[in-house]
Amino acid sequence: MNSFRSFEELACWKEARILRNFVKDSVIPKLPDSERFELTSQIRRSERSVGNNIAEGFGRFHYQENIQFCRIARGSLNETLDHVIIALDENYISEKQLEEFRSIHNTTQRILNGYIKYLKNSKFSKE
């Protein structure tokens, strides 16, 4: 963990940023005004929470706390997937858009799981 100076250097945070921008640019504009205080609000909070929790965990400087925030980020990542599936079910987005999102989601999750594994290994090697 010492080799990173900022959370902005983390591959999982970078991928979470890509996911956030995809949702902002490709999903949210498709949602109707009637969903402004429902689905739009929920999806914004969950997609932002992914990167927010990775950043907050990085700032904790304790492996176990960092791991816990990454787990929360993983939960938010999956919550966002559920919101995007709802958008599909409500016919706001296309199957193609869901598959594009799912690809970013899967990459983000894979990298985040790798970071969690790295943190666990670092924690155990320090003990």
Rosetta constraint file for C-alpha pairs under 8 A:
AtomPair CA 1 CA 119 HARMONIC 7.44 0.50
AtomPair CA 1 CA 122 HARMONIC 7.65 0.50
AtomPair CA 4 CA 9 HARMONIC 6.46 0.50
AtomPair CA 4 CA 10 HARMONIC 7.46 0.50
AtomPair CA 5 CA 9 HARMONIC 7.33 0.50
AtomPair CA 6 CA 10 HARMONIC 7.60 0.50
AtomPair CA 6 CA 58 HARMONIC 7.83 0.50
AtomPair CA 7 CA 13 HARMONIC 6.79 0.50
AtomPair CA 7 CA 54 HARMONIC 7.38 0.50
AtomPair CA 7 CA 55 HARMONIC 5.43 0.50
AtomPair CA 7 CA 58 HARMONIC 5.99 0.50
AtomPair CA 7 CA 59 HARMONIC 7.88 0.50
AtomPair CA 8 CA 13 HARMONIC 6.40 0.50
AtomPair CA 8 CA 14 HARMONIC 6.71 0.50
AtomPair CA 8 CA 55 HARMONIC 7.89 0.50
AtomPair CA 9 CA 13 HARMONIC 7.58 0.50
AtomPair CA 9 CA 14 HARMONIC 7.39 0.50
AtomPair CA 10 CA 14 HARMONIC 6.32 0.50
AtomPair CA 11 CA 15 HARMONIC 6.14 0.50
AtomPair CA 11 CA 111 HARMONIC 6.89 0.50
AtomPair CA 12 CA 16 HARMONIC 6.10 0.50
AtomPair CA 12 CA 54 HARMONIC 7.79 0.50
AtomPair CA 12 CA 108 HARMONIC 6.08 0.50
AtomPair CA 12 CA 111 HARMONIC 5.33 0.50
AtomPair CA 12 CA 112 HARMONIC 5.12 0.50
AtomPair CA 12 CA 115 HARMONIC 7.22 0.50
AtomPair CA 13 CA 17 HARMONIC 6.19 0.50
AtomPair CA 13 CA 51 HARMONIC 5.48 0.50
AtomPair CA 13 CA 54 HARMONIC 6.32 0.50
AtomPair CA 13 CA 55 HARMONIC 7.35 0.50
AtomPair CA 14 CA 18 HARMONIC 6.49 0.50
AtomPair CA 15 CA 19 HARMONIC 6.27 0.50
AtomPair CA 15 CA 104 HARMONIC 7.61 0.50
AtomPair CA 15 CA 107 HARMONIC 7.50 0.50
AtomPair CA 15 CA 108 HARMONIC 5.42 0.50
AtomPair CA 16 CA 20 HARMONIC 6.09 0.50
AtomPair CA 16 CA 50 HARMONIC 6.26 0.50
AtomPair CA 16 CA 51 HARMONIC 5.39 0.50
AtomPair CA 16 CA 108 HARMONIC 6.14 0.50
AtomPair CA 17 CA 21 HARMONIC 6.15 0.50
AtomPair CA 17 CA 51 HARMONIC 6.57 0.50
AtomPair CA 18 CA 22 HARMONIC 6.12 0.50
AtomPair CA 18 CA 104 HARMONIC 7.61 0.50
AtomPair CA 19 CA 23 HARMONIC 6.28 0.50
AtomPair CA 19 CA 47 HARMONIC 7.41 0.50
AtomPair CA 19 CA 101 HARMONIC 7.40 0.50
AtomPair CA 19 CA 104 HARMONIC 6.05 0.50
AtomPair CA 19 CA 105 HARMONIC 6.88 0.50
AtomPair CA 19 CA 108 HARMONIC 7.75 0.50
AtomPair CA 20 CA 24 HARMONIC 6.17 0.50
AtomPair CA 20 CA 47 HARMONIC 5.59 0.50
AtomPair CA 20 CA 48 HARMONIC 6.36 0.50
AtomPair CA 21 CA 25 HARMONIC 5.92 0.50
AtomPair CA 22 CA 26 HARMONIC 5.46 0.50
AtomPair CA 22 CA 27 HARMONIC 7.13 0.50
AtomPair CA 22 CA 101 HARMONIC 7.32 0.50
AtomPair CA 23 CA 27 HARMONIC 4.82 0.50
AtomPair CA 23 CA 28 HARMONIC 6.06 0.50
AtomPair CA 23 CA 47 HARMONIC 7.54 0.50
AtomPair CA 23 CA 101 HARMONIC 7.77 0.50
AtomPair CA 24 CA 28 HARMONIC 5.46 0.50
AtomPair CA 24 CA 29 HARMONIC 7.27 0.50
AtomPair CA 24 CA 44 HARMONIC 7.91 0.50
AtomPair CA 25 CA 29 HARMONIC 6.61 0.50
AtomPair CA 26 CA 30 HARMONIC 7.13 0.50
AtomPair CA 26 CA 97 HARMONIC 7.53 0.50
AtomPair CA 27 CA 31 HARMONIC 6.93 0.50
AtomPair CA 27 CA 84 HARMONIC 7.60 0.50
AtomPair CA 27 CA 93 HARMONIC 6.85 0.50
AtomPair CA 27 CA 97 HARMONIC 7.69 0.50
AtomPair CA 28 CA 40 HARMONIC 6.39 0.50
AtomPair CA 30 CA 92 HARMONIC 5.78 0.50
AtomPair CA 30 CA 93 HARMONIC 6.37 0.50
AtomPair CA 31 CA 35 HARMONIC 6.47 0.50
AtomPair CA 31 CA 36 HARMONIC 7.75 0.50
AtomPair CA 31 CA 40 HARMONIC 6.94 0.50
AtomPair CA 31 CA 87 HARMONIC 7.49 0.50
AtomPair CA 31 CA 92 HARMONIC 5.77 0.50
AtomPair CA 31 CA 93 HARMONIC 7.92 0.50
AtomPair CA 32 CA 36 HARMONIC 7.11 0.50
AtomPair CA 32 CA 92 HARMONIC 7.66 0.50
AtomPair CA 34 CA 38 HARMONIC 7.99 0.50
AtomPair CA 35 CA 39 HARMONIC 5.33 0.50
AtomPair CA 35 CA 40 HARMONIC 5.79 0.50
AtomPair CA 36 CA 40 HARMONIC 5.02 0.50
AtomPair CA 36 CA 41 HARMONIC 6.25 0.50
AtomPair CA 37 CA 41 HARMONIC 5.38 0.50
AtomPair CA 37 CA 42 HARMONIC 7.99 0.50
AtomPair CA 38 CA 42 HARMONIC 6.24 0.50
AtomPair CA 39 CA 43 HARMONIC 5.93 0.50
AtomPair CA 39 CA 83 HARMONIC 7.08 0.50
AtomPair CA 40 CA 44 HARMONIC 6.12 0.50
AtomPair CA 41 CA 45 HARMONIC 6.30 0.50
AtomPair CA 42 CA 46 HARMONIC 6.22 0.50
AtomPair CA 42 CA 83 HARMONIC 7.66 0.50
AtomPair CA 43 CA 47 HARMONIC 5.97 0.50
AtomPair CA 43 CA 80 HARMONIC 5.89 0.50
AtomPair CA 43 CA 83 HARMONIC 5.99 0.50
AtomPair CA 43 CA 84 HARMONIC 7.75 0.50
AtomPair CA 44 CA 48 HARMONIC 6.04 0.50
AtomPair CA 45 CA 49 HARMONIC 6.00 0.50
AtomPair CA 46 CA 50 HARMONIC 6.77 0.50
AtomPair CA 46 CA 76 HARMONIC 5.17 0.50
AtomPair CA 46 CA 77 HARMONIC 6.99 0.50
AtomPair CA 46 CA 79 HARMONIC 6.42 0.50
AtomPair CA 46 CA 80 HARMONIC 5.52 0.50
AtomPair CA 47 CA 51 HARMONIC 7.71 0.50
AtomPair CA 47 CA 76 HARMONIC 6.72 0.50
AtomPair CA 47 CA 77 HARMONIC 6.56 0.50
AtomPair CA 47 CA 80 HARMONIC 5.71 0.50
AtomPair CA 48 CA 52 HARMONIC 6.17 0.50
AtomPair CA 49 CA 53 HARMONIC 5.83 0.50
AtomPair CA 49 CA 73 HARMONIC 6.38 0.50
AtomPair CA 49 CA 76 HARMONIC 6.11 0.50
AtomPair CA 50 CA 54 HARMONIC 6.50 0.50
AtomPair CA 50 CA 72 HARMONIC 7.72 0.50
AtomPair CA 50 CA 73 HARMONIC 4.30 0.50
AtomPair CA 50 CA 74 HARMONIC 6.84 0.50
AtomPair CA 50 CA 76 HARMONIC 5.59 0.50
AtomPair CA 50 CA 77 HARMONIC 5.80 0.50
AtomPair CA 51 CA 55 HARMONIC 6.13 0.50
AtomPair CA 51 CA 73 HARMONIC 7.01 0.50
AtomPair CA 52 CA 56 HARMONIC 6.09 0.50
AtomPair CA 52 CA 73 HARMONIC 7.74 0.50
AtomPair CA 53 CA 57 HARMONIC 5.91 0.50
AtomPair CA 53 CA 69 HARMONIC 5.33 0.50
AtomPair CA 53 CA 70 HARMONIC 6.33 0.50
AtomPair CA 53 CA 72 HARMONIC 6.73 0.50
AtomPair CA 53 CA 73 HARMONIC 5.32 0.50
AtomPair CA 54 CA 58 HARMONIC 6.21 0.50
AtomPair CA 54 CA 66 HARMONIC 7.75 0.50
AtomPair CA 54 CA 69 HARMONIC 6.27 0.50
AtomPair CA 54 CA 70 HARMONIC 5.50 0.50
AtomPair CA 54 CA 73 HARMONIC 6.31 0.50
AtomPair CA 55 CA 59 HARMONIC 6.43 0.50
AtomPair CA 56 CA 60 HARMONIC 6.65 0.50
AtomPair CA 56 CA 66 HARMONIC 7.76 0.50
AtomPair CA 56 CA 69 HARMONIC 7.00 0.50
AtomPair CA 57 CA 61 HARMONIC 7.62 0.50
AtomPair CA 57 CA 65 HARMONIC 6.30 0.50
AtomPair CA 57 CA 66 HARMONIC 3.99 0.50
AtomPair CA 57 CA 67 HARMONIC 7.08 0.50
AtomPair CA 57 CA 68 HARMONIC 7.44 0.50
AtomPair CA 57 CA 69 HARMONIC 4.93 0.50
AtomPair CA 57 CA 70 HARMONIC 6.62 0.50
AtomPair CA 58 CA 66 HARMONIC 5.79 0.50
AtomPair CA 59 CA 66 HARMONIC 7.86 0.50
AtomPair CA 60 CA 65 HARMONIC 6.43 0.50
AtomPair CA 60 CA 66 HARMONIC 6.19 0.50
AtomPair CA 61 CA 65 HARMONIC 7.80 0.50
AtomPair CA 61 CA 66 HARMONIC 7.08 0.50
AtomPair CA 62 CA 66 HARMONIC 6.09 0.50
AtomPair CA 63 CA 67 HARMONIC 6.07 0.50
AtomPair CA 63 CA 119 HARMONIC 6.06 0.50
AtomPair CA 63 CA 120 HARMONIC 7.25 0.50
AtomPair CA 63 CA 122 HARMONIC 7.67 0.50
AtomPair CA 63 CA 123 HARMONIC 5.82 0.50
AtomPair CA 64 CA 68 HARMONIC 6.23 0.50
AtomPair CA 64 CA 120 HARMONIC 7.85 0.50
AtomPair CA 64 CA 123 HARMONIC 7.56 0.50
AtomPair CA 65 CA 69 HARMONIC 6.33 0.50
AtomPair CA 66 CA 70 HARMONIC 6.24 0.50
AtomPair CA 66 CA 119 HARMONIC 7.78 0.50
AtomPair CA 67 CA 71 HARMONIC 6.22 0.50
AtomPair CA 67 CA 116 HARMONIC 5.84 0.50
AtomPair CA 67 CA 119 HARMONIC 6.63 0.50
AtomPair CA 67 CA 120 HARMONIC 7.45 0.50
AtomPair CA 68 CA 72 HARMONIC 6.37 0.50
AtomPair CA 69 CA 73 HARMONIC 6.18 0.50
AtomPair CA 70 CA 74 HARMONIC 6.18 0.50
AtomPair CA 70 CA 112 HARMONIC 7.25 0.50
AtomPair CA 70 CA 116 HARMONIC 6.76 0.50
AtomPair CA 71 CA 75 HARMONIC 6.32 0.50
AtomPair CA 71 CA 116 HARMONIC 7.96 0.50
AtomPair CA 72 CA 76 HARMONIC 6.29 0.50
AtomPair CA 73 CA 77 HARMONIC 6.08 0.50
AtomPair CA 74 CA 78 HARMONIC 6.39 0.50
AtomPair CA 74 CA 109 HARMONIC 6.78 0.50
AtomPair CA 74 CA 112 HARMONIC 7.32 0.50
AtomPair CA 75 CA 79 HARMONIC 6.15 0.50
AtomPair CA 76 CA 80 HARMONIC 6.09 0.50
AtomPair CA 77 CA 81 HARMONIC 6.50 0.50
AtomPair CA 77 CA 105 HARMONIC 7.08 0.50
AtomPair CA 77 CA 109 HARMONIC 7.49 0.50
AtomPair CA 78 CA 82 HARMONIC 6.36 0.50
AtomPair CA 79 CA 83 HARMONIC 6.37 0.50
AtomPair CA 80 CA 84 HARMONIC 6.25 0.50
AtomPair CA 81 CA 85 HARMONIC 6.20 0.50
AtomPair CA 81 CA 101 HARMONIC 7.85 0.50
AtomPair CA 81 CA 102 HARMONIC 7.21 0.50
AtomPair CA 81 CA 105 HARMONIC 7.27 0.50
AtomPair CA 82 CA 86 HARMONIC 6.24 0.50
AtomPair CA 83 CA 87 HARMONIC 6.29 0.50
AtomPair CA 84 CA 88 HARMONIC 6.37 0.50
AtomPair CA 84 CA 98 HARMONIC 6.71 0.50
AtomPair CA 84 CA 101 HARMONIC 7.94 0.50
AtomPair CA 85 CA 89 HARMONIC 6.16 0.50
AtomPair CA 85 CA 98 HARMONIC 6.97 0.50
AtomPair CA 86 CA 90 HARMONIC 6.07 0.50
AtomPair CA 87 CA 91 HARMONIC 6.30 0.50
AtomPair CA 87 CA 92 HARMONIC 5.19 0.50
AtomPair CA 87 CA 93 HARMONIC 5.89 0.50
AtomPair CA 88 CA 92 HARMONIC 5.74 0.50
AtomPair CA 88 CA 93 HARMONIC 5.00 0.50
AtomPair CA 88 CA 94 HARMONIC 6.14 0.50
AtomPair CA 88 CA 95 HARMONIC 6.84 0.50
AtomPair CA 88 CA 98 HARMONIC 7.01 0.50
AtomPair CA 93 CA 97 HARMONIC 6.29 0.50
AtomPair CA 93 CA 98 HARMONIC 7.23 0.50
AtomPair CA 94 CA 98 HARMONIC 6.45 0.50
AtomPair CA 95 CA 99 HARMONIC 6.15 0.50
AtomPair CA 96 CA 100 HARMONIC 6.19 0.50
AtomPair CA 97 CA 101 HARMONIC 6.13 0.50
AtomPair CA 98 CA 102 HARMONIC 5.95 0.50
AtomPair CA 99 CA 103 HARMONIC 6.12 0.50
AtomPair CA 100 CA 104 HARMONIC 6.59 0.50
AtomPair CA 101 CA 105 HARMONIC 6.01 0.50
AtomPair CA 102 CA 106 HARMONIC 5.95 0.50
AtomPair CA 103 CA 107 HARMONIC 6.28 0.50
AtomPair CA 104 CA 108 HARMONIC 6.05 0.50
AtomPair CA 105 CA 109 HARMONIC 6.05 0.50
AtomPair CA 106 CA 110 HARMONIC 6.06 0.50
AtomPair CA 107 CA 111 HARMONIC 6.21 0.50
AtomPair CA 108 CA 112 HARMONIC 5.98 0.50
AtomPair CA 109 CA 113 HARMONIC 5.95 0.50
AtomPair CA 110 CA 114 HARMONIC 6.24 0.50
AtomPair CA 111 CA 115 HARMONIC 6.25 0.50
AtomPair CA 112 CA 116 HARMONIC 6.23 0.50
AtomPair CA 113 CA 117 HARMONIC 6.20 0.50
AtomPair CA 114 CA 118 HARMONIC 6.14 0.50
AtomPair CA 115 CA 119 HARMONIC 6.16 0.50
AtomPair CA 116 CA 120 HARMONIC 6.19 0.50
AtomPair CA 117 CA 121 HARMONIC 6.15 0.50
AtomPair CA 118 CA 122 HARMONIC 6.07 0.50
AtomPair CA 119 CA 123 HARMONIC 6.01 0.50
AtomPair CA 120 CA 124 HARMONIC 6.26 0.50
AtomPair CA 121 CA 125 HARMONIC 6.08 0.50
AtomPair CA 122 CA 126 HARMONIC 6.29 0.50
AtomPair CA 123 CA 127 HARMONIC 6.61 0.50
